[in-house]
Amino acid sequence: MSRLPGAHPNSFNIYLLPGLIGLLIIIIIPLLANVYISFTSWRGVGMPRWTGLTNWARILHDQDFWASFGHSLLMILAVTIIPTILGLLTSSLLSDVIQKKFSGRMASLFRGIFYIPQILPIAVATIIMGWIFRPEKGAVNEVLKAIGLGSMQRNWLGSSTWAMPVLMIILIWIQFGYPIVIFMSGLERVDPELYEAASLDGANWWRKFCTITLPEIIPELLVVLLTSTIGALKTFGPVYLLTKGGPGRQTIVPSYYSYTQFFQVQQVGYGATISTALTLVIVVFAIVFSFIQNHVEKNQD
């Protein structure tokens, strides 16, 4: 834009102002306020009382807090690792097998079907799966009863043993379509001659997947890993709607634990400490992962 005749290089900076104001109001000020409140004792009314590092010292010995972060690792497994692996294999099968043996429309149809849970609002998708796993008249229990496995019927989301695995299955179902769409768009830029040459050399599908498909979509893979992991660390909706962190503390995650401190026990200062700690983890992860991403892409070039 600075190359326009007669235009000063700084003459367009004014157009950045609305975005900067929005960033300041929506992100920067609330973030700074949250950090400040994390150093106070506040019940949500009146003036916060400065307590220094008391909340931060408390968090180091809070078993519920560390349990919630432990559950975040399971969220990463359900939202990032398993959907990414399944998405890689499925997108490759759709691109290499379905699209070539049937048609591009057939591959697009499957891609659209897999992506439906992503289109649905997270609350709707979660409630649908909650109906499927509910103890009375839920689809899973009804199917088990119909095939003679009635003894296996149970309150899936109310069981301390099954609540977390079922929650992870629901998250996998919701997340599955996202990596497929990203990977299939990446596969469209792969030169078909590479696959033809590999076929002439006698390479089977698995060998072509390992030697061509996977290396060619590394940029898309890194984007999926970064965005999905951040999403996993922020998981809130499914936990709030289905389990409320229970039974007991079996499915509690940091964002929901922070919510309970804010709105259920009115320990706003401590809730702000938990959310600030979660923000720090996400920021550090994003910085480290971006550095790794840049390093990998430079090596690829």
Secondary structure by P-SEA (a helix, b strand, c coil): cccccccccccccccaaaaaaaaaaccaaaaaaaaaaaacccccccbbbbbcaaaaaaaaacaaaaaaaaaaaaaaaaccaaaaaaaaaaaaaaaccccccccaaaaaaaaaaaaccccccaaaaaaaaaaaacccccaaaaaaaaacccccccccccccccaaaaaaaaaaaaacaaaaaaaaaaaccccaaaaaaaaaacccaaaaaaccccccaaaaaaaaaaaaaaaaaacccccccccccccccccccaaaaaaaacccccaaaaaaaaaaaaaaaaaaaaaaaaaaaaaaaaaac
